[in-house]
Amino acid sequence: GCAQRTAPAVVSSLAGVVLQLHVDRSDLGIGDTVPAAFQIRNAGDTAVQLCLEGSYGYVFTGGHAARGRLATVDHPSCDTPFALRPNEIFTKVINVDVPKMQEGQAELSAWLDVFNMSECGGLGCPVVRLRTAAGPKVMVRAKS
């Protein structure tokens, strides 16, 4: 079913929950598709109950531009519930397309929406937008 959606809280952490982003290589070609590990880590002292909402985004920032992708869900539902004890990590791999942009060094940042299942009520579950504090540095080159 469709969970009632409240506006995502624009915060980068939830009770010590942080989003980190990892890619396997740092040299990327424009037009490449590379798997990126969106890692949700519980850096807090207590366990949390979360669920992937389905919406995410990523941005390559370099030169004089920022380019990326936004994927949102019209009728969000809880597809992947998970619990994280302190220091545990949940990983979701998402394919990232390297956009047409100026060649050179870029930073890859991302966000991911999750339901905070511990705060569900009669109006549904609140959505929290987790953001990377700092993403990996990559080199973007024209395809050879």
N, C-alpha and C positions, 0 to 999 in steps of 0.2 A: 504494500500500500504506500500511499504518498504521505510522508511525514509533513506536518505543518512546518513551514519554514519561517523562522524569524530572520531579520537582517543579520548577516554575518558580523560578528564582532571583529573589528579590525585590530587584532592583537597578534603579536608574534609568539606568545606563549600562553599556556593555560596551566596553572598550578605546576609549573616546572616542566611542561611538555614543550619540546622544541622540534623544529623541522630542520633537517640537514639534507643536503643534496650532494650526490656523488656521481661522477661519470668515470668510465674505465680509462679514457684517454684524454689528453689535454690538447692534442692537435686535431682540429676538426675542419672538415671541408664544407663550404657552403653547399647546401642541398643534402648533406648527410643526414641520416637518421641514426641516432645513438640511444641506447638504453640509459636511462638515468634512474638511480636509486633514490627515491624520496623516502628518507628515514625519519620516522617519528620516534623520538627518544623521551622517556620519562626521566628527567633529571631531578624530579621532586622526591619527597619523602613518603608519599602515599600512592597506592595503586589507583589507576584511573580506568574507566570504562569508556571506550570511544568507538566510533564507527565511521568508515569512509562514506562521505556524502556523495562523492562522484565529481565534484567541481575541482578544477586545478588550473594553474597557469604557470608559465615560465617566460623569462625575459633574458635575452642576451644584451648586455649593455657594454658598448665599446665605441671608440671614436666619438662621433657627434650624434649617435642614434641609439635607440633601444628598440629591439624587435623581438617578438615572441609569439606566444599562442595563449588563448584563453578558451577553456572548455567548461561550460556550465551545464547544470542539469535543471530542467524546468520543474520537474516533480521529484525532488530528492527523496530517496528512501535509503534505509540502512542495508547496504549490500554486503559489507564486510565488517562485522563486529569483532572487536578485539579488546583485550585487557592488557595493560602494561603495569607491571610491578616496577618499583624504583630501579633505575639503570637498565631496564629492558628496552629493546628497539623493535619496532614493527617496520618492515620495508615493503614499499609498493614500487614496482618497476614500471616506468612510463617511458615510451619512446618519444624522444625529443628531436624535432626537426630543426637543423641549423638554418636560420633564415638568410636571405640575401641581404648582406650588410657590408660595411666597410671592413676590409681585411685588417687583422691586427689582434691585439689582446682584448679579451672581453671577459666580463664576469657573468656567470649564469646564476640567476636568482629564481626563486619559485615560491608558490603558495599552494596550499591544499586545504580544502574545507573538510572538517570532521564534525560529527554530532558529538556533543558531550552527553553521553548516556546517563551520567549520574545526576543530571539536572532536568530529566524529562518530566513533563507534567501534562495537564489537560490540554494544553495548546501545542503539544509536541515536544521536540527536543531542540535546544538552542544549537545553532551552527556557529562554530568557531573557525576563523580563518588563521591557519598557522602559516607563518612566513619565515623564510630563511633569513638569518641575521647577516650572513655573508656566504656567498656561493663560491663554487670553484672558479678559478681563473683558467681560461682556455685560450688557445690561439686559433683564430678563424682565418682560413685561407680559401682562395678560389680553388675549385676542383681542378686537378691536373689531368 
